Amino acid sequence: MGQGSQGSGRGVGRRSLLRGGAVASAGLALPSSLSLTGAAPAQALSGRPEARWGVQVGDVTASSGLVWVRSDRPAQVIVETSATESFRNAQRQYGPVVGPGTDFTGTAPLRGLPPGEQIHYRVLLADPDDPRRTGEPVYGTFRTAPVRRREGVRFVWSGDLAGQGWGINPEHGGYRIFEEMRRRNPDFFLFSGDTVYADGPLTGSVTLPDGRVWRNVTTEEKAKVAQTLAEYRGNFRYNLLDENLRRFNAQVPSIVQWDDHEVVNNWYPGEILDDARYTEKSVDVLAGRARQAFSEYFPIPTLRPGRTEGRVHRVVRHGPLLDVFVLDMRTYRNRNSPNRQPEDTQGILGREQLEWLKRELGRSRAAWKVIASDMPLGLVVPDGATDFEAVANADPGAPLGRELQIAELLRYIKHSRITGTVWLTADVHYTSAQHYDPSRAAFTDFAPFWEFVSGPLNAGSFPANALDGTFGPDRVFVKAPARANVSPAEGYQFYGEVDIDGHSGELTVRLREDGGAVLFTKVLEPGRVGQ
């Protein structure tokens, strides 16, 4: 699926929390009258366009970001930015006209922003036939990446939202972990996949082992597995019913990747489903629809809303201290199998993505290179009785199958003398820290490195997976339940925090649980090989 110092090179107050101000209003932009199906209230259809699903910003750099919004009808997107909450001397730019082709979603790029500064923005939606008719503005804020090392960076990461039958439960506080992360005031959020569970229907209530009842907010699209484009869209829209998430999105930029549950559990290209719940058996068809919905509901510069082309893998450069390498372990993988073939050029990344990753790692001049992996490396993740879903194959010997591609990458990192690589992932629904060392491994031609696991955000938690010894992992820390599918009401919901000190350059990882408690801390030194 250790305690330590919680100091930072920058104080929490480096960004205004805007108590009672613009961000708070953005988080509350969705009124109680919102239809849970995502349709607009009938009485509002004759009025002005509304952005009742809040706003988001994605892939923020030192000078740019991508603003997302959804309207309740066709509308011209207008974005105004300012250095102050008063919006004095605001800069205005026009985004697309959104309509049913993108489920009324759209993104507007912001360019030429000042580095290391707090940016305030508001989104207005105008009637395309009468630009003077605009809806109420929706507000957000974010901080651009610094260009000076001493400013430091802090971000959070996690994954796995609304899985295993556990959706938005108002009695539990909804997706309350997002409010906890928002209060940490990070520079951005790395969303490590399983952003929705399109294959995980929700029921109105679930009785817990202790007799308590978990009550889900439900919608038509979440009552069955998603197969149509409308149903996939409804899964992404469902999460935005939660006010904690909307408020979080209005303050914390995101870097988003996908994994399997955006489509269907453990999927791979070319798969034909053997699942009675599905009338559409072609995973390629389902993945195309899911990919379009994914592109419509997250601000990702390498994807275009309403299109199926583009790519999820990319580099997000966050100043001189950090580059984030976002991987896609779904689109290019080979089929799930016993994973012990002696040759495997396609692997889990595909040859083109692997070469891209090696090339970009070699070009990076950032002190730290976070490899955002939607699946763990050395944890055994089975797919049925004989096949495997991730990299590891439960054979502790020399690399076979998908392990061959990872071995090639690790060898390249060592021989190219690339320092500062740290692997962050989610997927397995618990939190842990693994240290990989060639002295313990069957494959030895690599430099030691760390992999940190977090999640889920609001989903079932599961016992810890077995380790595969090929790359010599040592599980230094783990917190996981003893039984499967433990509900969020019973705890075991996790996120991680990375703090890069602007003065020393040290990178500190803290594994946290819902409520903010620090479970484990690890401090890494910049430029050092073999940590």
C-alpha positions as CSV (number, residue, x, y, z in Angstrom):
1,M,0.0,0.0,0.0
2,G,9.9,8.4,13.4
3,Q,9.3,11.6,14.7
4,G,11.6,14.6,13.9
5,S,11.9,18.3,13.8
6,Q,9.1,20.2,12.0
7,G,11.2,23.2,11.2
8,S,11.2,24.8,7.8
9,G,13.4,27.1,5.9
10,R,10.3,29.2,5.3
11,G,7.6,30.0,7.8
12,V,3.9,29.0,7.3
13,G,3.1,32.6,7.1
14,R,4.9,33.1,3.8
15,R,1.5,33.0,2.1
16,S,-1.5,34.8,3.4
17,L,-4.1,32.3,4.6
18,L,-6.8,34.8,3.6
19,R,-9.0,34.1,6.6
20,G,-12.5,35.0,5.7
21,G,-11.3,36.4,2.4
22,A,-11.2,35.5,-1.2
23,V,-10.1,31.9,-0.9
24,A,-12.7,31.2,1.7
25,S,-15.4,32.5,-0.6
26,A,-14.0,30.4,-3.5
27,G,-14.2,27.3,-1.4
28,L,-17.8,28.1,-0.6
29,A,-18.7,28.9,-4.2
30,L,-20.9,25.8,-4.5
31,P,-24.4,26.6,-3.0
32,S,-26.5,24.1,-1.2
33,S,-29.0,24.2,-4.0
34,L,-26.5,22.4,-6.3
35,S,-28.1,19.4,-7.9
36,L,-26.0,16.3,-7.0
37,T,-26.2,15.1,-10.6
38,G,-24.3,18.2,-11.7
39,A,-27.2,19.8,-13.5
40,A,-28.0,23.5,-12.7
41,P,-31.1,24.3,-10.7
42,A,-33.9,25.0,-13.1
43,Q,-34.6,28.5,-11.7
44,A,-31.0,29.5,-12.4
45,L,-30.9,28.6,-16.1
46,S,-32.3,32.0,-17.2
47,G,-29.7,33.8,-15.2
48,R,-25.9,34.4,-15.6
49,P,-23.3,31.7,-15.9
50,E,-22.1,30.3,-12.6
51,A,-18.8,28.6,-11.7
52,R,-20.2,26.5,-8.9
53,W,-17.6,23.8,-8.9
54,G,-14.9,26.2,-7.8
55,V,-11.5,26.8,-9.5
56,Q,-8.2,25.0,-9.7
57,V,-4.6,25.9,-10.9
58,G,-2.2,23.3,-12.2
59,D,1.5,22.9,-12.9
60,V,2.6,26.2,-11.5
61,T,6.1,27.3,-12.5
62,A,8.1,30.5,-11.8
63,S,6.2,32.4,-14.5
64,S,3.1,30.4,-15.4
65,G,0.1,28.3,-14.3
66,L,-3.1,26.9,-15.8
67,V,-6.5,27.9,-14.4
68,W,-9.4,25.5,-14.5
69,V,-13.2,26.3,-14.2
70,R,-16.5,24.7,-15.0
71,S,-19.6,26.6,-16.0
72,D,-23.2,25.6,-15.7
73,R,-23.9,26.6,-19.3
74,P,-22.0,27.9,-22.3
75,A,-19.8,30.8,-21.2
76,Q,-16.7,32.8,-22.1
77,V,-14.0,32.3,-19.5
78,I,-12.3,35.5,-18.2
79,V,-9.4,35.4,-15.7
80,E,-8.1,38.4,-13.8
81,T,-4.9,38.3,-11.9
82,S,-3.5,40.7,-9.3
83,A,-0.7,41.0,-6.8
84,T,-3.2,42.0,-4.1
85,E,-6.6,40.8,-2.9
86,S,-8.1,44.2,-3.8
87,F,-7.5,43.4,-7.5
88,R,-6.2,46.9,-8.0
89,N,-4.4,47.1,-11.4
90,A,-5.7,43.6,-12.3
91,Q,-4.5,42.0,-15.5
92,R,-7.4,40.5,-17.6
93,Q,-7.1,37.7,-20.2
94,Y,-9.7,35.7,-22.0
95,G,-9.9,31.9,-22.0
96,P,-12.0,29.6,-24.1
97,V,-15.8,29.6,-24.7
98,V,-16.8,26.5,-22.8
99,G,-19.7,24.3,-23.9
100,P,-21.0,20.7,-23.9
101,G,-18.0,19.4,-25.9
102,T,-15.9,19.7,-22.8
103,D,-18.7,19.2,-20.2
104,F,-18.6,23.0,-19.8
105,T,-15.0,22.9,-18.4
106,G,-12.1,24.9,-19.7
107,T,-8.6,26.0,-18.9
108,A,-6.9,29.4,-19.3
109,P,-3.0,29.6,-19.3
110,L,-1.4,32.4,-17.2
111,R,2.0,33.5,-18.5
112,G,4.5,36.1,-17.6
113,L,3.8,35.9,-13.9
114,P,6.4,37.3,-11.4
115,P,8.4,34.5,-9.7
116,G,8.2,33.7,-6.0
117,E,5.1,35.9,-5.6
118,Q,1.6,35.4,-4.3
119,I,-0.9,35.6,-7.2
120,H,-4.5,36.4,-6.6
121,Y,-7.0,35.6,-9.4
122,R,-10.7,35.6,-10.0
123,V,-12.6,33.8,-12.8
124,L,-15.6,35.4,-14.4
125,L,-18.0,33.6,-16.8
126,A,-19.7,35.7,-19.4
127,D,-22.7,35.0,-21.6
128,P,-21.2,34.4,-25.1
129,D,-24.0,36.3,-26.6
130,D,-23.9,39.3,-24.2
131,P,-20.4,39.7,-22.6
132,R,-21.8,42.3,-20.2
133,R,-23.7,39.5,-18.5
134,T,-21.2,37.8,-16.2
135,G,-21.7,35.6,-13.2
136,E,-20.3,36.1,-9.7
137,P,-16.5,35.9,-9.7
138,V,-14.9,32.9,-8.1
139,Y,-11.6,33.6,-6.3
140,G,-8.3,31.7,-5.9
141,T,-4.7,32.2,-5.1
142,F,-1.4,30.5,-5.5
143,R,2.3,31.2,-5.2
144,T,4.6,31.0,-8.2
145,A,7.8,29.0,-7.9
146,P,10.9,30.9,-6.7
147,V,14.0,31.6,-8.7
148,R,16.2,32.0,-5.7
149,R,17.2,28.9,-3.7
150,R,16.8,30.5,-0.3
151,E,13.1,30.7,-0.6
152,G,12.7,26.9,-0.3
153,V,9.7,24.7,-1.3
154,R,7.1,22.8,0.6
155,F,4.5,20.5,-0.9
156,V,2.2,17.6,0.0
157,W,1.3,14.4,-1.8
158,S,-1.2,11.6,-1.6
159,G,-3.6,9.6,-3.8
160,D,-6.7,7.3,-3.8
161,L,-9.9,9.3,-3.4
162,A,-13.4,7.8,-2.9
163,G,-12.5,4.2,-3.3
164,Q,-13.8,0.9,-2.0
165,G,-17.3,2.3,-1.4
166,W,-16.3,5.2,0.8
167,G,-17.5,8.5,-0.7
168,I,-18.4,11.9,0.7
169,N,-19.9,11.4,4.1
170,P,-21.0,14.8,5.6
171,E,-21.3,13.2,9.1
172,H,-17.6,12.4,8.9
173,G,-16.7,15.9,7.7
174,G,-16.6,15.0,4.0
175,Y,-13.1,14.9,2.5
176,R,-11.7,16.4,5.6
177,I,-8.1,15.5,4.9
178,F,-8.0,18.2,2.3
179,E,-8.8,20.8,4.9
180,E,-5.9,19.4,7.0
181,M,-3.6,19.7,4.0
182,R,-4.8,23.2,3.2
183,R,-3.9,24.4,6.6
184,R,-0.4,23.1,6.1
185,N,-0.2,25.8,3.5
186,P,1.9,24.0,0.9
187,D,3.2,25.4,-2.4
188,F,1.4,22.6,-4.3
189,F,-0.2,19.2,-4.1
190,L,1.1,16.2,-6.0
191,F,-2.0,14.0,-6.7
192,S,-0.5,10.6,-7.2
193,G,-3.2,8.9,-9.1
194,D,-6.5,7.1,-8.5
195,T,-8.1,10.6,-8.5
196,V,-11.5,8.9,-8.9
197,Y,-12.8,5.4,-8.6
198,A,-14.8,5.1,-11.9
199,D,-15.1,1.4,-11.3
200,G,-16.2,1.7,-7.7
201,P,-20.0,2.4,-7.3
202,L,-21.3,4.0,-4.1
203,T,-24.3,3.0,-2.1
204,G,-26.2,5.3,0.2
205,S,-25.0,3.6,3.4
206,V,-22.5,1.0,4.6
207,T,-22.6,-0.7,8.0
208,L,-19.2,-0.7,9.7
209,P,-17.9,-3.6,11.8
210,D,-18.6,-1.8,15.0
211,G,-22.3,-1.2,14.0
212,R,-21.9,2.4,13.0
213,V,-23.3,3.5,9.6
214,W,-21.3,5.3,6.9
215,R,-23.6,7.5,4.8
216,N,-22.4,8.5,1.3
217,V,-23.6,11.4,-0.8
218,T,-24.7,9.6,-3.9
219,T,-25.2,10.6,-7.6
220,E,-26.6,8.9,-10.6
221,E,-23.2,8.5,-12.1
222,K,-21.7,7.0,-9.0
223,A,-24.4,4.3,-8.7
224,K,-22.7,2.0,-11.3
225,V,-19.4,1.4,-12.9
226,A,-18.6,4.1,-15.5
227,Q,-18.7,3.2,-19.1
228,T,-20.0,6.2,-21.1
229,L,-18.2,9.5,-21.3
230,A,-21.0,11.1,-19.3
231,E,-20.5,8.6,-16.5
232,Y,-16.8,9.2,-16.4
233,R,-17.4,12.9,-16.3
234,G,-19.8,12.4,-13.4
235,N,-17.2,10.6,-11.4
236,F,-14.8,13.5,-11.6
237,R,-17.6,16.0,-10.9
238,Y,-18.7,14.0,-7.9
239,N,-15.5,14.8,-5.9
240,L,-16.1,18.5,-6.4
241,L,-19.3,18.3,-4.4
242,D,-17.1,18.3,-1.4
243,E,-16.5,21.8,0.0
244,N,-13.1,20.8,1.6
245,L,-11.8,19.9,-1.8
246,R,-13.1,23.0,-3.5
247,R,-11.6,25.2,-0.8
248,F,-8.3,23.3,-1.1
249,N,-8.3,23.7,-4.9
250,A,-8.7,27.4,-4.5
251,Q,-5.6,27.8,-2.4
252,V,-3.3,24.9,-3.4
253,P,-2.1,24.3,-7.0
254,S,-1.9,20.7,-8.2
255,I,0.3,18.4,-10.2
256,V,-1.9,15.5,-11.2
257,Q,-1.2,12.1,-12.6
258,W,-3.5,9.1,-13.2
259,D,-3.4,5.4,-12.4
260,D,-5.9,2.6,-12.9
261,H,-9.1,3.5,-11.2
262,E,-9.7,6.5,-13.4
263,V,-10.6,3.7,-15.9
264,V,-11.0,0.3,-14.4
265,N,-9.0,-1.7,-11.8
266,N,-5.6,-2.9,-12.9
267,W,-6.1,-2.0,-16.6
268,Y,-3.6,-2.3,-19.4
269,P,-3.8,-1.3,-23.1
270,G,-5.5,-4.0,-25.3
271,E,-7.3,-5.7,-22.3
272,I,-10.7,-7.2,-22.9
273,L,-12.7,-7.3,-19.7
274,D,-14.2,-10.4,-18.2
275,D,-16.5,-8.5,-15.9
276,A,-20.3,-8.9,-16.0
277,R,-20.8,-5.3,-14.8
278,Y,-19.5,-4.0,-18.1
279,T,-21.3,-4.1,-21.5
280,E,-18.3,-2.4,-23.1
281,K,-15.5,-4.9,-22.8
282,S,-12.8,-3.0,-24.6
283,V,-10.5,-1.3,-22.1
284,D,-9.1,0.8,-24.9
285,V,-12.5,2.3,-25.6
286,L,-13.1,2.9,-21.8
287,A,-9.7,4.4,-21.4
288,G,-10.3,6.8,-24.2
289,R,-13.5,8.1,-22.6
290,A,-11.8,8.2,-19.2
291,R,-8.8,10.1,-20.6
292,Q,-11.1,12.7,-22.1
293,A,-12.9,13.2,-18.8
294,F,-9.6,13.3,-16.9
295,S,-8.3,16.0,-19.3
296,E,-11.5,18.0,-18.8
297,Y,-11.5,18.0,-15.0
298,F,-7.8,18.7,-14.2
299,P,-5.6,21.6,-15.4
300,I,-2.8,19.7,-17.1
301,P,-0.8,21.6,-19.8
302,T,0.1,18.5,-21.8
303,L,-3.6,17.5,-22.2
304,R,-6.3,19.5,-23.9
305,P,-9.9,19.4,-22.5
306,G,-12.2,17.4,-24.7
307,R,-9.4,15.6,-26.5
308,T,-7.8,12.2,-26.1
309,E,-4.4,13.1,-27.5
310,G,-1.6,14.5,-25.4
311,R,0.3,12.9,-22.6
312,V,0.2,12.7,-18.8
313,H,4.0,12.3,-18.3
314,R,5.9,15.6,-18.0
315,V,8.4,17.6,-16.0
316,V,7.2,20.5,-13.7
317,R,10.1,22.7,-12.8
318,H,9.6,24.4,-9.5
319,G,12.6,26.7,-9.2
320,P,16.3,25.8,-8.6
321,L,15.6,23.3,-5.8
322,L,13.0,21.0,-7.4
323,D,12.0,19.3,-10.6
324,V,9.0,17.0,-10.5
325,F,9.0,14.1,-13.0
326,V,5.4,12.9,-13.5
327,L,5.2,9.3,-14.7
328,D,2.4,7.5,-16.6
329,M,2.6,3.8,-15.7
330,R,-0.7,3.0,-17.5
331,T,-0.8,4.3,-21.1
332,Y,2.3,2.5,-22.4
333,R,2.6,-0.6,-20.2
334,N,2.5,-4.2,-21.5
335,R,-0.1,-6.6,-20.3
336,N,-0.2,-7.8,-16.7
337,S,1.4,-11.3,-16.5
338,P,3.6,-13.4,-14.3
339,N,6.2,-10.7,-15.2
340,R,9.2,-12.9,-15.4
341,Q,10.2,-12.7,-19.1
342,P,14.0,-12.4,-19.6
343,E,13.5,-9.6,-22.1
344,D,11.0,-6.7,-21.9
345,T,11.6,-3.5,-23.8
346,Q,8.1,-2.1,-23.3
347,G,7.9,-2.7,-19.6
348,I,5.6,-0.4,-17.5
349,L,6.8,2.9,-19.0
350,G,7.2,2.1,-22.6
351,R,10.4,2.7,-24.4
352,E,9.7,6.3,-25.5
353,Q,8.7,7.4,-22.0
354,L,11.8,5.7,-20.5
355,E,14.1,7.5,-22.9
356,W,12.3,10.7,-22.2
357,L,12.8,10.2,-18.4
358,K,16.5,9.5,-18.8
359,R,17.0,12.5,-21.0
360,E,15.1,14.9,-18.7
361,L,16.8,13.6,-15.6
362,G,20.1,14.2,-17.3
363,R,19.2,17.7,-18.2
364,S,17.9,18.7,-14.8
365,R,19.9,21.1,-12.8
366,A,17.5,21.1,-9.8
367,A,19.0,20.1,-6.5
368,W,16.2,17.6,-6.0
369,K,14.5,15.4,-8.6
370,V,11.2,14.0,-7.4
371,I,10.1,11.0,-9.5
372,A,6.3,11.0,-9.1
373,S,5.5,7.3,-9.7
374,D,1.8,6.2,-9.7
375,M,2.9,2.7,-8.6
376,P,5.6,1.6,-6.1
377,L,8.8,-0.2,-7.3
378,G,9.6,-2.9,-4.8
379,L,6.2,-3.7,-3.3
380,V,4.5,-6.8,-4.7
381,V,1.1,-5.8,-6.1
382,P,-0.6,-8.9,-7.5
383,D,-3.3,-9.0,-10.2
384,G,-5.1,-12.3,-9.6
385,A,-3.5,-15.6,-8.7
386,T,-0.6,-15.5,-11.1
387,D,-0.1,-12.0,-12.6
388,F,1.4,-8.8,-11.3
389,E,0.1,-5.3,-11.5
390,A,3.2,-3.1,-10.7
391,V,6.9,-3.6,-11.2
392,A,7.8,-6.3,-8.7
393,N,7.2,-10.0,-9.5
394,A,7.7,-11.6,-6.1
395,D,11.0,-13.1,-7.3
396,P,14.0,-11.7,-5.3
397,G,16.5,-12.6,-7.9
398,A,17.9,-10.8,-10.9
399,P,15.6,-8.4,-12.7
400,L,12.9,-10.0,-15.0
401,G,9.9,-8.5,-16.8
402,R,9.1,-4.9,-15.9
403,E,12.0,-4.9,-13.4
404,L,14.4,-4.8,-16.4
405,Q,13.2,-1.4,-17.4
406,I,13.6,0.0,-13.8
407,A,17.1,-1.6,-13.6
408,E,18.0,0.2,-16.8
409,L,16.8,3.5,-15.3
410,L,18.6,3.0,-12.0
411,R,21.8,2.1,-13.8
412,Y,21.6,5.2,-15.9
413,I,21.0,7.4,-12.9
414,K,24.1,6.0,-11.2
415,H,26.5,6.1,-14.2
416,S,25.3,9.6,-15.2
417,R,26.0,10.7,-11.6
418,I,22.5,12.2,-11.1
419,T,22.0,13.0,-7.5
420,G,18.9,14.0,-5.5
421,T,16.4,11.5,-6.9
422,V,13.5,10.7,-4.5
423,W,10.5,8.4,-5.4
424,L,7.0,9.4,-4.2
425,T,4.0,7.2,-4.8
426,A,0.6,6.1,-3.4
427,D,-1.6,3.2,-4.8
428,V,-1.4,0.6,-2.0
429,H,-3.5,2.4,0.6
430,Y,-1.1,2.7,3.5
431,T,2.0,4.8,4.3
432,S,5.5,3.6,4.4
433,A,9.2,4.4,3.7
434,Q,11.5,2.0,1.8
435,H,15.2,2.4,1.5
436,Y,16.8,0.7,-1.6
437,D,20.4,-0.4,-1.3
438,P,22.6,-2.5,-3.7
439,S,24.2,-4.2,-0.7
440,R,20.9,-6.0,-0.1
441,A,19.9,-6.4,-3.7
442,A,20.2,-9.1,-6.4
443,F,20.7,-6.2,-8.9
444,T,23.6,-4.1,-7.6
445,D,24.4,-1.5,-10.3
446,F,22.6,1.4,-8.8
447,A,23.0,4.1,-6.1
448,P,20.9,3.8,-2.9
449,F,17.7,5.8,-2.9
450,W,14.4,6.3,-0.9
451,E,10.8,5.6,-1.9
452,F,8.0,7.1,0.2
453,V,4.4,5.9,0.0
454,S,1.2,7.7,1.1
455,G,-2.6,7.6,0.8
456,P,-5.4,7.0,0.8
457,L,-7.1,10.3,1.0
458,N,-10.6,9.0,1.4
459,A,-10.8,5.3,0.6
460,G,-10.3,1.9,2.1
461,S,-7.0,1.1,3.8
462,F,-5.2,-2.2,3.4
463,P,-2.5,-4.3,5.0
464,A,1.1,-3.8,3.9
465,N,2.3,-5.5,0.7
466,A,5.2,-7.9,0.7
467,L,8.6,-6.7,-0.5
468,D,10.5,-8.0,-3.5
469,G,14.3,-8.2,-2.9
470,T,15.5,-7.5,-6.5
471,F,16.5,-3.9,-5.7
472,G,17.2,-4.4,-2.0
473,P,14.3,-2.6,-0.3
474,D,14.3,-2.2,3.5
475,R,10.9,-1.1,4.9
476,V,12.1,1.4,7.5
477,F,8.6,2.5,8.5
478,V,5.1,1.4,7.8
479,K,1.6,2.1,9.2
480,A,-1.1,-0.1,7.8
481,P,-4.2,-1.8,9.2
482,A,-4.4,-5.5,9.9
483,R,-7.4,-6.2,7.7
484,A,-8.6,-5.1,4.3
485,N,-10.8,-2.2,3.4
486,V,-10.7,-0.3,6.7
487,S,-13.1,2.7,6.3
488,P,-12.0,6.3,6.7
489,A,-14.1,6.4,9.9
490,E,-11.5,4.0,11.4
491,G,-8.5,6.1,10.5
492,Y,-5.5,5.0,8.3
493,Q,-5.9,8.0,5.9
494,F,-2.5,9.5,5.0
495,Y,-0.6,12.2,3.2
496,G,3.1,13.1,2.9
497,E,4.8,16.4,3.2
498,V,8.1,17.4,1.6
499,D,10.0,20.5,2.9
500,I,13.1,21.6,1.1
501,D,15.0,24.1,3.2
502,G,16.1,27.2,1.2
503,H,19.4,27.7,3.2
504,S,20.8,24.2,3.7
505,G,19.0,22.6,0.7
506,E,18.1,19.7,2.9
507,L,14.9,17.8,1.9
508,T,12.7,16.6,4.8
509,V,10.0,14.0,4.2
510,R,7.2,13.7,6.8
511,L,4.6,11.0,6.6
512,R,1.4,12.3,8.2
513,E,-2.0,10.9,9.0
514,D,-5.4,12.6,8.9
515,G,-5.3,15.0,11.9
516,G,-1.8,16.1,11.1
517,A,0.3,13.9,13.4
518,V,3.8,13.2,12.0
519,L,4.4,9.4,11.9
520,F,7.9,9.3,10.4
521,T,10.5,11.9,9.4
522,K,13.6,11.5,7.1
523,V,16.1,14.2,6.3
524,L,18.2,13.9,3.1
525,E,21.2,16.0,2.2
526,P,21.6,17.6,-1.2
527,G,24.2,16.4,-3.6
528,R,25.1,13.3,-1.6
529,V,25.2,9.9,-3.2
530,G,24.2,6.8,-1.3
531,Q,21.8,8.2,1.3
